[in-house]
Amino acid sequence: MLRPRYNTDKTLNSRKADIQPLKETLQALVNAYKLQGKLNEVTIVESWEKIMGRAIALKTQEIYFRNGKLFVRISSAPLKHELVMAKTKVIALINTEVGVQAISEVVFL
């Protein structure tokens, strides 16, 4: 006598009601451990070249965060002056990339 290859019993498939998408589960973990701020910071640092362009990224020596402020060390004085003048646009570009109000101020060193 041949047995069916797959289990046709519906009671064994009842666990599927508890299954959540991986994206929702990971977002719940990020919220539970309050990691969203750090993830935003990492996203900004990693996508600096994409946000500002290759020319500015090549002149950037250091990027770091302190108390919700983004500090950027630029090796070119004229470029630093240009970025200081366009500070509000830089903040808007960064926050648009992250998708939330991640930073409120940028300090160019």
C-alpha positions as CSV (number, residue, x, y, z in Angstrom):
1,M,0.0,0.0,0.0
2,L,1.3,3.4,-1.0
3,R,1.3,6.2,1.5
4,P,0.7,9.8,0.5
5,R,3.9,11.7,0.0
6,Y,2.6,14.9,1.7
7,N,0.8,15.3,4.9
8,T,-2.8,16.3,4.2
9,D,-3.8,16.8,7.8
10,K,-4.9,20.4,8.3
11,T,-4.1,20.5,12.0
12,L,-0.3,20.4,11.4
13,N,-0.5,23.5,9.3
14,S,-2.2,25.6,12.0
15,R,1.2,27.1,13.0
16,K,1.3,29.3,9.9
17,A,-1.0,31.8,11.6
18,D,1.9,32.9,13.8
19,I,4.3,33.5,11.0
20,Q,5.3,37.1,10.4
21,P,7.3,38.5,7.6
22,L,11.0,38.9,8.4
23,K,11.0,42.6,7.7
24,E,8.3,43.2,10.4
25,T,10.2,40.9,12.9
26,L,13.5,42.8,12.4
27,Q,11.8,46.2,12.7
28,A,10.2,45.0,16.0
29,L,13.7,44.0,17.3
30,V,15.1,47.3,16.3
31,N,12.3,49.1,18.1
32,A,12.6,46.9,21.2
33,Y,16.3,47.5,21.6
34,K,16.1,51.2,20.5
35,L,18.6,50.8,17.7
36,Q,17.0,53.0,15.1
37,G,19.1,56.0,15.9
38,K,22.4,54.1,15.5
39,L,21.2,52.5,12.3
40,N,20.4,55.9,10.9
41,E,23.9,57.1,11.8
42,V,25.5,54.1,10.1
43,T,23.3,54.7,7.1
44,I,24.4,58.3,6.8
45,V,28.1,57.5,7.1
46,E,27.9,54.6,4.7
47,S,26.0,56.6,2.1
48,W,28.0,59.9,2.4
49,E,29.5,59.5,-1.1
50,K,26.1,58.7,-2.6
51,I,24.6,61.7,-0.9
52,M,27.3,64.3,-1.5
53,G,29.1,63.0,-4.5
54,R,32.5,61.6,-5.2
55,A,34.4,64.9,-5.2
56,I,33.2,65.8,-1.7
57,A,33.7,62.3,-0.4
58,L,37.4,62.4,-1.6
59,K,38.0,65.6,0.4
60,T,36.2,64.2,3.5
61,Q,38.6,63.0,6.2
62,E,36.3,62.0,9.0
63,I,32.6,61.7,9.8
64,Y,31.2,61.2,13.2
65,F,28.1,61.8,15.5
66,R,27.8,63.5,18.9
67,N,24.5,64.4,20.6
68,G,22.5,64.2,17.4
69,K,24.9,66.4,15.4
70,L,26.9,65.3,12.4
71,F,30.6,66.4,12.4
72,V,32.4,66.3,9.1
73,R,36.1,67.0,8.7
74,I,36.9,68.4,5.3
75,S,40.5,68.8,4.0
76,S,39.7,71.7,1.6
77,A,39.0,75.1,3.0
78,P,37.1,76.4,-0.1
79,L,35.0,73.3,-0.1
80,K,34.3,73.6,3.6
81,H,33.2,77.2,3.1
82,E,30.9,76.2,0.2
83,L,29.3,73.4,2.4
84,V,28.8,75.8,5.3
85,M,26.9,78.2,3.0
86,A,24.7,75.3,1.8
87,K,24.3,73.7,5.3
88,T,20.4,73.6,5.2
89,K,20.5,71.8,1.8
90,V,23.0,69.3,3.1
91,I,20.8,68.6,6.1
92,A,17.8,68.1,3.8
93,L,19.7,65.8,1.5
94,I,20.9,63.6,4.4
95,N,17.5,63.4,6.1
96,T,15.8,62.6,2.7
97,E,18.3,59.7,2.2
98,V,17.5,58.3,5.6
99,G,13.8,58.9,5.4
100,V,13.5,60.5,8.9
101,Q,14.7,63.6,10.7
102,A,18.0,61.9,11.7
103,I,20.1,65.0,12.1
104,S,19.3,68.6,13.0
105,E,22.8,70.2,12.6
106,V,25.9,69.6,10.5
107,V,29.3,71.0,11.7
108,F,32.1,71.2,9.2
109,L,35.5,71.0,10.7
